[in-house]
Amino acid sequence: MSKEEISFVGFLTASICYFIGALLNFIDKNTGTAGMFLCLGFSFLCLAFTHFDKEKNNKSR
């Protein structure tokens, strides 16, 4: 497994964890924390796919 694949999996795992945390906070009606976790989840998801695209572009050269 390459360094980029490990980064992709790590960011994707963090994103999923933040989405689960946001869902649990929405259930508890703690919308402030849930909104923050939702934003963090989307940020980590964007980071994951940025690393995925970077790896894809490096292999095509």
PDB file of N, CA, C and O in Angstrom:
ATOM      1  N   MET A   1       0.854  -1.177   0.000  1.00  0.00           N
ATOM      2  CA  MET A   1       0.000   0.000   0.000  1.00  0.00           C
ATOM      3  C   MET A   1       0.897   1.236   0.000  1.00  0.00           C
ATOM      4  O   MET A   1       1.808   1.355   0.819  1.00  0.00           O
ATOM      5  N   SER A   2       0.630   2.145  -0.920  1.00  0.00           N
ATOM      6  CA  SER A   2       1.465   3.334  -1.031  1.00  0.00           C
ATOM      7  C   SER A   2       1.065   4.380   0.016  1.00  0.00           C
ATOM      8  O   SER A   2       0.033   4.275   0.679  1.00  0.00           O
ATOM      9  N   LYS A   3       1.919   5.378   0.131  1.00  0.00           N
ATOM     10  CA  LYS A   3       1.694   6.448   1.105  1.00  0.00           C
ATOM     11  C   LYS A   3       0.399   7.214   0.798  1.00  0.00           C
ATOM     12  O   LYS A   3      -0.324   7.609   1.713  1.00  0.00           O
ATOM     13  N   GLU A   4       0.114   7.418  -0.492  1.00  0.00           N
ATOM     14  CA  GLU A   4      -1.100   8.144  -0.874  1.00  0.00           C
ATOM     15  C   GLU A   4      -2.355   7.346  -0.562  1.00  0.00           C
ATOM     16  O   GLU A   4      -3.372   7.914  -0.163  1.00  0.00           O
ATOM     17  N   GLU A   5      -2.288   6.022  -0.744  1.00  0.00           N
ATOM     18  CA  GLU A   5      -3.451   5.188  -0.433  1.00  0.00           C
ATOM     19  C   GLU A   5      -3.739   5.189   1.063  1.00  0.00           C
ATOM     20  O   GLU A   5      -4.898   5.193   1.478  1.00  0.00           O
ATOM     21  N   ILE A   6      -2.682   5.185   1.869  1.00  0.00           N
ATOM     22  CA  ILE A   6      -2.867   5.227   3.318  1.00  0.00           C
ATOM     23  C   ILE A   6      -3.500   6.561   3.730  1.00  0.00           C
ATOM     24  O   ILE A   6      -4.374   6.594   4.596  1.00  0.00           O
ATOM     25  N   SER A   7      -3.060   7.652   3.110  1.00  0.00           N
ATOM     26  CA  SER A   7      -3.651   8.968   3.400  1.00  0.00           C
ATOM     27  C   SER A   7      -5.120   8.994   3.001  1.00  0.00           C
ATOM     28  O   SER A   7      -5.958   9.512   3.739  1.00  0.00           O
ATOM     29  N   PHE A   8      -5.435   8.434   1.828  1.00  0.00           N
ATOM     30  CA  PHE A   8      -6.818   8.397   1.357  1.00  0.00           C
ATOM     31  C   PHE A   8      -7.707   7.638   2.327  1.00  0.00           C
ATOM     32  O   PHE A   8      -8.782   8.115   2.692  1.00  0.00           O
ATOM     33  N   VAL A   9      -7.264   6.464   2.746  1.00  0.00           N
ATOM     34  CA  VAL A   9      -8.059   5.643   3.665  1.00  0.00           C
ATOM     35  C   VAL A   9      -8.194   6.330   5.028  1.00  0.00           C
ATOM     36  O   VAL A   9      -9.258   6.283   5.645  1.00  0.00           O
ATOM     37  N   GLY A  10      -7.131   6.957   5.489  1.00  0.00           N
ATOM     38  CA  GLY A  10      -7.196   7.652   6.775  1.00  0.00           C
ATOM     39  C   GLY A  10      -8.165   8.824   6.765  1.00  0.00           C
ATOM     40  O   GLY A  10      -8.966   8.981   7.687  1.00  0.00           O
ATOM     41  N   PHE A  11      -8.091   9.651   5.716  1.00  0.00           N
ATOM     42  CA  PHE A  11      -9.016  10.779   5.619  1.00  0.00           C
ATOM     43  C   PHE A  11     -10.457  10.305   5.439  1.00  0.00           C
ATOM     44  O   PHE A  11     -11.383  10.906   5.984  1.00  0.00           O
ATOM     45  N   LEU A  12     -10.647   9.232   4.677  1.00  0.00           N
ATOM     46  CA  LEU A  12     -11.992   8.704   4.473  1.00  0.00           C
ATOM     47  C   LEU A  12     -12.564   8.145   5.772  1.00  0.00           C
ATOM     48  O   LEU A  12     -13.746   8.332   6.060  1.00  0.00           O
ATOM     49  N   THR A  13     -11.742   7.467   6.548  1.00  0.00           N
ATOM     50  CA  THR A  13     -12.179   6.930   7.844  1.00  0.00           C
ATOM     51  C   THR A  13     -12.536   8.057   8.808  1.00  0.00           C
ATOM     52  O   THR A  13     -13.548   7.985   9.505  1.00  0.00           O
ATOM     53  N   ALA A  14     -11.708   9.093   8.846  1.00  0.00           N
ATOM     54  CA  ALA A  14     -11.999  10.238   9.711  1.00  0.00           C
ATOM     55  C   ALA A  14     -13.306  10.907   9.297  1.00  0.00           C
ATOM     56  O   ALA A  14     -14.097  11.318  10.146  1.00  0.00           O
ATOM     57  N   SER A  15     -13.525  11.012   7.997  1.00  0.00           N
ATOM     58  CA  SER A  15     -14.750  11.615   7.495  1.00  0.00           C
ATOM     59  C   SER A  15     -15.980  10.828   7.942  1.00  0.00           C
ATOM     60  O   SER A  15     -16.969  11.408   8.391  1.00  0.00           O
ATOM     61  N   ILE A  16     -15.910   9.519   7.815  1.00  0.00           N
ATOM     62  CA  ILE A  16     -17.037   8.676   8.226  1.00  0.00           C
ATOM     63  C   ILE A  16     -17.290   8.805   9.724  1.00  0.00           C
ATOM     64  O   ILE A  16     -18.442   8.856  10.156  1.00  0.00           O
ATOM     65  N   CYS A  17     -16.231   8.857  10.512  1.00  0.00           N
ATOM     66  CA  CYS A  17     -16.383   9.019  11.963  1.00  0.00           C
ATOM     67  C   CYS A  17     -17.048  10.351  12.317  1.00  0.00           C
ATOM     68  O   CYS A  17     -17.908  10.408  13.195  1.00  0.00           O
ATOM     69  N   TYR A  18     -16.645  11.417  11.630  1.00  0.00           N
ATOM     70  CA  TYR A  18     -17.277  12.717  11.887  1.00  0.00           C
ATOM     71  C   TYR A  18     -18.735  12.726  11.457  1.00  0.00           C
ATOM     72  O   TYR A  18     -19.560  13.347  12.127  1.00  0.00           O
ATOM     73  N   PHE A  19     -19.082  12.054  10.357  1.00  0.00           N
ATOM     74  CA  PHE A  19     -20.482  11.973   9.940  1.00  0.00           C
ATOM     75  C   PHE A  19     -21.317  11.198  10.954  1.00  0.00           C
ATOM     76  O   PHE A  19     -22.455  11.573  11.235  1.00  0.00           O
ATOM     77  N   ILE A  20     -20.767  10.132  11.498  1.00  0.00           N
ATOM     78  CA  ILE A  20     -21.479   9.377  12.532  1.00  0.00           C
ATOM     79  C   ILE A  20     -21.657  10.231  13.785  1.00  0.00           C
ATOM     80  O   ILE A  20     -22.722  10.223  14.401  1.00  0.00           O
ATOM     81  N   GLY A  21     -20.612  10.965  14.159  1.00  0.00           N
ATOM     82  CA  GLY A  21     -20.721  11.864  15.306  1.00  0.00           C
ATOM     83  C   GLY A  21     -21.767  12.946  15.095  1.00  0.00           C
ATOM     84  O   GLY A  21     -22.505  13.294  16.017  1.00  0.00           O
ATOM     85  N   ALA A  22     -21.830  13.475  13.881  1.00  0.00           N
ATOM     86  CA  ALA A  22     -22.837  14.492  13.570  1.00  0.00           C
ATOM     87  C   ALA A  22     -24.238  13.911  13.673  1.00  0.00           C
ATOM     88  O   ALA A  22     -25.141  14.547  14.216  1.00  0.00           O
ATOM     89  N   LEU A  23     -24.418  12.706  13.150  1.00  0.00           N
ATOM     90  CA  LEU A  23     -25.724  12.061  13.219  1.00  0.00           C
ATOM     91  C   LEU A  23     -26.158  11.839  14.665  1.00  0.00           C
ATOM     92  O   LEU A  23     -27.309  12.094  15.021  1.00  0.00           O
ATOM     93  N   LEU A  24     -25.233  11.366  15.492  1.00  0.00           N
ATOM     94  CA  LEU A  24     -25.568  11.141  16.903  1.00  0.00           C
ATOM     95  C   LEU A  24     -25.875  12.446  17.629  1.00  0.00           C
ATOM     96  O   LEU A  24     -26.741  12.480  18.504  1.00  0.00           O
ATOM     97  N   ASN A  25     -25.181  13.509  17.278  1.00  0.00           N
ATOM     98  CA  ASN A  25     -25.464  14.803  17.912  1.00  0.00           C
ATOM     99  C   ASN A  25     -26.782  15.386  17.432  1.00  0.00           C
ATOM    100  O   ASN A  25     -27.470  16.057  18.201  1.00  0.00           O
ATOM    101  N   PHE A  26     -27.152  15.146  16.178  1.00  0.00           N
ATOM    102  CA  PHE A  26     -28.467  15.593  15.704  1.00  0.00           C
ATOM    103  C   PHE A  26     -29.576  14.834  16.433  1.00  0.00           C
ATOM    104  O   PHE A  26     -30.618  15.408  16.747  1.00  0.00           O
ATOM    105  N   ILE A  27     -29.356  13.551  16.701  1.00  0.00           N
ATOM    106  CA  ILE A  27     -30.347  12.769  17.436  1.00  0.00           C
ATOM    107  C   ILE A  27     -30.513  13.302  18.857  1.00  0.00           C
ATOM    108  O   ILE A  27     -31.626  13.340  19.381  1.00  0.00           O
ATOM    109  N   ASP A  28     -29.402  13.717  19.483  1.00  0.00           N
ATOM    110  CA  ASP A  28     -29.448  14.283  20.838  1.00  0.00           C
ATOM    111  C   ASP A  28     -29.893  15.748  20.850  1.00  0.00           C
ATOM    112  O   ASP A  28     -29.962  16.368  21.911  1.00  0.00           O
ATOM    113  N   LYS A  29     -30.193  16.297  19.675  1.00  0.00           N
ATOM    114  CA  LYS A  29     -30.636  17.685  19.507  1.00  0.00           C
ATOM    115  C   LYS A  29     -29.558  18.691  19.922  1.00  0.00           C
ATOM    116  O   LYS A  29     -29.875  19.778  20.406  1.00  0.00           O
ATOM    117  N   ASN A  30     -28.312  18.336  19.737  1.00  0.00           N
ATOM    118  CA  ASN A  30     -27.182  19.224  19.987  1.00  0.00           C
ATOM    119  C   ASN A  30     -26.708  19.733  18.618  1.00  0.00           C
ATOM    120  O   ASN A  30     -25.701  19.268  18.084  1.00  0.00           O
ATOM    121  N   THR A  31     -27.456  20.698  18.064  1.00  0.00           N
ATOM    122  CA  THR A  31     -27.241  21.088  16.670  1.00  0.00           C
ATOM    123  C   THR A  31     -25.946  21.855  16.439  1.00  0.00           C
ATOM    124  O   THR A  31     -25.393  21.805  15.340  1.00  0.00           O
ATOM    125  N   GLY A  32     -25.452  22.560  17.443  1.00  0.00           N
ATOM    126  CA  GLY A  32     -24.208  23.306  17.273  1.00  0.00           C
ATOM    127  C   GLY A  32     -23.033  22.383  17.020  1.00  0.00           C
ATOM    128  O   GLY A  32     -22.274  22.569  16.068  1.00  0.00           O
ATOM    129  N   THR A  33     -22.890  21.394  17.875  1.00  0.00           N
ATOM    130  CA  THR A  33     -21.803  20.426  17.719  1.00  0.00           C
ATOM    131  C   THR A  33     -22.027  19.574  16.475  1.00  0.00           C
ATOM    132  O   THR A  33     -21.071  19.231  15.780  1.00  0.00           O
ATOM    133  N   ALA A  34     -23.276  19.232  16.191  1.00  0.00           N
ATOM    134  CA  ALA A  34     -23.573  18.415  15.020  1.00  0.00           C
ATOM    135  C   ALA A  34     -23.198  19.157  13.734  1.00  0.00           C
ATOM    136  O   ALA A  34     -22.659  18.557  12.804  1.00  0.00           O
ATOM    137  N   GLY A  35     -23.478  20.437  13.684  1.00  0.00           N
ATOM    138  CA  GLY A  35     -23.109  21.223  12.512  1.00  0.00           C
ATOM    139  C   GLY A  35     -21.604  21.300  12.327  1.00  0.00           C
ATOM    140  O   GLY A  35     -21.104  21.233  11.204  1.00  0.00           O
ATOM    141  N   MET A  36     -20.881  21.442  13.434  1.00  0.00           N
ATOM    142  CA  MET A  36     -19.426  21.477  13.361  1.00  0.00           C
ATOM    143  C   MET A  36     -18.878  20.139  12.872  1.00  0.00           C
ATOM    144  O   MET A  36     -17.988  20.108  12.022  1.00  0.00           O
ATOM    145  N   PHE A  37     -19.403  19.030  13.402  1.00  0.00           N
ATOM    146  CA  PHE A  37     -18.949  17.709  12.972  1.00  0.00           C
ATOM    147  C   PHE A  37     -19.292  17.460  11.510  1.00  0.00           C
ATOM    148  O   PHE A  37     -18.523  16.819  10.795  1.00  0.00           O
ATOM    149  N   LEU A  38     -20.430  17.956  11.063  1.00  0.00           N
ATOM    150  CA  LEU A  38     -20.819  17.799   9.657  1.00  0.00           C
ATOM    151  C   LEU A  38     -19.849  18.545   8.749  1.00  0.00           C
ATOM    152  O   LEU A  38     -19.441  18.026   7.710  1.00  0.00           O
ATOM    153  N   CYS A  39     -19.487  19.742   9.136  1.00  0.00           N
ATOM    154  CA  CYS A  39     -18.507  20.514   8.344  1.00  0.00           C
ATOM    155  C   CYS A  39     -17.143  19.832   8.341  1.00  0.00           C
ATOM    156  O   CYS A  39     -16.485  19.769   7.303  1.00  0.00           O
ATOM    157  N   LEU A  40     -16.717  19.325   9.482  1.00  0.00           N
ATOM    158  CA  LEU A  40     -15.438  18.609   9.547  1.00  0.00           C
ATOM    159  C   LEU A  40     -15.474  17.338   8.705  1.00  0.00           C
ATOM    160  O   LEU A  40     -14.482  16.986   8.068  1.00  0.00           O
ATOM    161  N   GLY A  41     -16.611  16.649   8.701  1.00  0.00           N
ATOM    162  CA  GLY A  41     -16.750  15.444   7.884  1.00  0.00           C
ATOM    163  C   GLY A  41     -16.599  15.754   6.406  1.00  0.00           C
ATOM    164  O   GLY A  41     -15.913  15.031   5.684  1.00  0.00           O
ATOM    165  N   PHE A  42     -17.238  16.832   5.950  1.00  0.00           N
ATOM    166  CA  PHE A  42     -17.112  17.217   4.539  1.00  0.00           C
ATOM    167  C   PHE A  42     -15.694  17.689   4.217  1.00  0.00           C
ATOM    168  O   PHE A  42     -15.201  17.457   3.113  1.00  0.00           O
ATOM    169  N   SER A  43     -15.044  18.342   5.164  1.00  0.00           N
ATOM    170  CA  SER A  43     -13.661  18.782   4.939  1.00  0.00           C
ATOM    171  C   SER A  43     -12.729  17.590   4.761  1.00  0.00           C
ATOM    172  O   SER A  43     -11.901  17.580   3.850  1.00  0.00           O
ATOM    173  N   PHE A  44     -12.856  16.600   5.615  1.00  0.00           N
ATOM    174  CA  PHE A  44     -12.019  15.418   5.489  1.00  0.00           C
ATOM    175  C   PHE A  44     -12.365  14.620   4.239  1.00  0.00           C
ATOM    176  O   PHE A  44     -11.486  13.992   3.648  1.00  0.00           O
ATOM    177  N   LEU A  45     -13.623  14.632   3.829  1.00  0.00           N
ATOM    178  CA  LEU A  45     -14.006  13.959   2.589  1.00  0.00           C
ATOM    179  C   LEU A  45     -13.355  14.640   1.387  1.00  0.00           C
ATOM    180  O   LEU A  45     -12.875  13.969   0.474  1.00  0.00           O
ATOM    181  N   CYS A  46     -13.340  15.956   1.390  1.00  0.00           N
ATOM    182  CA  CYS A  46     -12.663  16.697   0.314  1.00  0.00           C
ATOM    183  C   CYS A  46     -11.167  16.417   0.312  1.00  0.00           C
ATOM    184  O   CYS A  46     -10.574  16.252  -0.755  1.00  0.00           O
ATOM    185  N   LEU A  47     -10.546  16.361   1.489  1.00  0.00           N
ATOM    186  CA  LEU A  47      -9.122  16.035   1.569  1.00  0.00           C
ATOM    187  C   LEU A  47      -8.843  14.635   1.034  1.00  0.00           C
ATOM    188  O   LEU A  47      -7.842  14.419   0.352  1.00  0.00           O
ATOM    189  N   ALA A  48      -9.717  13.691   1.336  1.00  0.00           N
ATOM    190  CA  ALA A  48      -9.519  12.323   0.869  1.00  0.00           C
ATOM    191  C   ALA A  48      -9.520  12.272  -0.651  1.00  0.00           C
ATOM    192  O   ALA A  48      -8.646  11.644  -1.249  1.00  0.00           O
ATOM    193  N   PHE A  49     -10.487  12.924  -1.280  1.00  0.00           N
ATOM    194  CA  PHE A  49     -10.567  12.856  -2.738  1.00  0.00           C
ATOM    195  C   PHE A  49      -9.526  13.737  -3.415  1.00  0.00           C
ATOM    196  O   PHE A  49      -9.180  13.497  -4.571  1.00  0.00           O
ATOM    197  N   THR A  50      -9.027  14.738  -2.728  1.00  0.00           N
ATOM    198  CA  THR A  50      -7.914  15.512  -3.266  1.00  0.00           C
ATOM    199  C   THR A  50      -6.670  14.635  -3.343  1.00  0.00           C
ATOM    200  O   THR A  50      -5.957  14.662  -4.346  1.00  0.00           O
ATOM    201  N   HIS A  51      -6.404  13.862  -2.300  1.00  0.00           N
ATOM    202  CA  HIS A  51      -5.267  12.936  -2.332  1.00  0.00           C
ATOM    203  C   HIS A  51      -5.480  11.847  -3.364  1.00  0.00           C
ATOM    204  O   HIS A  51      -4.524  11.413  -4.007  1.00  0.00           O
ATOM    205  N   PHE A  52      -6.721  11.395  -3.538  1.00  0.00           N
ATOM    206  CA  PHE A  52      -7.029  10.360  -4.516  1.00  0.00           C
ATOM    207  C   PHE A  52      -6.768  10.869  -5.931  1.00  0.00           C
ATOM    208  O   PHE A  52      -6.184  10.158  -6.749  1.00  0.00           O
ATOM    209  N   ASP A  53      -7.197  12.098  -6.221  1.00  0.00           N
ATOM    210  CA  ASP A  53      -6.967  12.686  -7.543  1.00  0.00           C
ATOM    211  C   ASP A  53      -5.485  12.947  -7.792  1.00  0.00           C
ATOM    212  O   ASP A  53      -5.000  12.771  -8.909  1.00  0.00           O
ATOM    213  N   LYS A  54      -4.766  13.367  -6.749  1.00  0.00           N
ATOM    214  CA  LYS A  54      -3.331  13.630  -6.888  1.00  0.00           C
ATOM    215  C   LYS A  54      -2.599  12.338  -7.251  1.00  0.00           C
ATOM    216  O   LYS A  54      -1.712  12.342  -8.105  1.00  0.00           O
ATOM    217  N   GLU A  55      -2.972  11.231  -6.599  1.00  0.00           N
ATOM    218  CA  GLU A  55      -2.338   9.943  -6.883  1.00  0.00           C
ATOM    219  C   GLU A  55      -2.661   9.501  -8.313  1.00  0.00           C
ATOM    220  O   GLU A  55      -1.799   8.971  -9.014  1.00  0.00           O
ATOM    221  N   LYS A  56      -3.894   9.721  -8.733  1.00  0.00           N
ATOM    222  CA  LYS A  56      -4.326   9.331 -10.079  1.00  0.00           C
ATOM    223  C   LYS A  56      -3.561  10.122 -11.137  1.00  0.00           C
ATOM    224  O   LYS A  56      -3.160   9.555 -12.153  1.00  0.00           O
ATOM    225  N   ASN A  57      -3.352  11.420 -10.916  1.00  0.00           N
ATOM    226  CA  ASN A  57      -2.632  12.250 -11.859  1.00  0.00           C
ATOM    227  C   ASN A  57      -1.148  11.889 -11.920  1.00  0.00           C
ATOM    228  O   ASN A  57      -0.542  11.952 -12.990  1.00  0.00           O
ATOM    229  N   ASN A  58      -0.562  11.514 -10.791  1.00  0.00           N
ATOM    230  CA  ASN A  58       0.848  11.143 -10.770  1.00  0.00           C
ATOM    231  C   ASN A  58       1.089   9.845 -11.520  1.00  0.00           C
ATOM    232  O   ASN A  58       2.145   9.687 -12.134  1.00  0.00           O
ATOM    233  N   LYS A  59       0.148   8.913 -11.493  1.00  0.00           N
ATOM    234  CA  LYS A  59       0.310   7.638 -12.192  1.00  0.00           C
ATOM    235  C   LYS A  59       0.148   7.789 -13.700  1.00  0.00           C
ATOM    236  O   LYS A  59       0.704   7.001 -14.465  1.00  0.00           O
ATOM    237  N   SER A  60      -0.611   8.796 -14.132  1.00  0.00           N
ATOM    238  CA  SER A  60      -0.847   8.959 -15.571  1.00  0.00           C
ATOM    239  C   SER A  60       0.350   9.583 -16.278  1.00  0.00           C
ATOM    240  O   SER A  60       0.424   9.527 -17.506  1.00  0.00           O
ATOM    241  N   ARG A  61       1.275  10.166 -15.555  1.00  0.00           N
ATOM    242  CA  ARG A  61       2.452  10.802 -16.166  1.00  0.00           C
ATOM    243  C   ARG A  61       3.561   9.849 -16.417  1.00  0.00           C
ATOM    244  O   ARG A  61       4.611  10.243 -16.926  1.00  0.00           O
TER     245      ARG A  61
END
